Amino acid sequence: MKTGPMQPIEFFFDFASPYAYLASARIDDLGRRHGRLVLWRPILLGAVFKVTGMKPSMLMPMRDEYLRHDVARCARAAGLPLVWPDAMPLNSLIPARVFHWLEMTERSDLARTLAIDVFRAHWGRGEAPETVEAVADLSTAHGLNPGEIDQACRSAPVKDRLRAVVDDAISRGVFGSPFFLVEGEPFWGADRLADLDRWLATGGW
Amino acid sequence: MKTGPMQPIEFFFDFASPYAYLASARIDDLGRRHGRLVLWRPILLGAVFKVTGMKPSMLMPMRDEYLRHDVARCARAAGLPLVWPDAMPLNSLIPARVFHWLEMTERSDLARTLAIDVFRAHWGRGEAPETVEAVADLSTAHGLNPGEIDQACRSAPVKDRLRAVVDDAISRGVFGSPFFLVEGEPFWGADRLADLDRWLATGGW
């Protein structure tokens, strides 16, 4: 029998991943139903791909076509808006740094609503929130000073923090997006949320 | 309103794919529930990977470890036996040719039971049914003449048939295993059988 507080669900993702967008709309509710905190962990898949030798599906023949078809089908099923960005994949360095800067400065809730805002801008409206200006333009960021965002993105502690989060993810086996870890159990893909749900409900099998 | 006979479900797979093994245990029942024929289509992923630039997950750092964990977890959930083969991936050329030879000679039912036998030998018992001798040793093949199997695997019509099936699959967007096509709608992965099920139940969305 387990005692003590329940372990959180870690939700690793790259803003450039459409399946992470699909998962982002469901993961908090899933966590709530199981009484689990969900820790959002934006990472950079580019760094991970260097280890695995993978590359973005949207840059691969045949897989790109399926991805567009499948993501649209999943978005329709979930009732989520979807507008294909002109350029993919997004360079998610800046929004990831802004997220971690907000977390480092004890604004975790703001970091999460900003992440949701980035996902909605990129996948729901087809925008490219990959510059300081574009991120500062998101409604969540309206209370923030653009100069301060810019400075944060250039600061060594923020750069180091993102790098540390990515390295930690890789060291724990995270190689894709979205990727979930709870009590060491890994689940890769938005299509595995039902498995994660069942795992938490049953205690595993 | 649709009339006429319902389109079959095409089930594309490589015997070397553990997720195809998982799907093979469920797809016929799914087809039956929807009154659909299921056409089994063994292909060679090697030929597909040349187009996409992908390679087997079991040969990629990090993904290999996840695959072993995830396949074992899925097999437990499904109550399927799983013994990891010593060498992966299997060279599935011979069993694929034997399958298509049986189909070409109007023994489709035998082809399917042989395919199930190949999956069970490889993934359920960890064997390597990749030679004529090993395939002839499978219980399904006991009524067949090993010399005849060997001759079939070397014959131009059988080689051509497998090549044609693979080329046709690629031309219709099949890039992974298992991969399902029904009325032009593609579903990739054993974890999408629930989606395929819902698609057939609802007529799509």
Interface residues (C-beta under 8 A of the other chain):
Chain A: V48 V51 T52 G53 M54 K55 M60 P61 M62 R63 E65 Y66 H69 D70 R73 R76 A77 I170 G173 F175 P186 W188 G189 D191 R192 A194 D195 W205
Chain B: V48 V51 T52 G53 M54 K55 M60 P61 M62 R63 E65 Y66 H69 D70 R73 R76 A77 I170 G173 F175 P186 W188 G189 D191 R192 A194 D195 W205
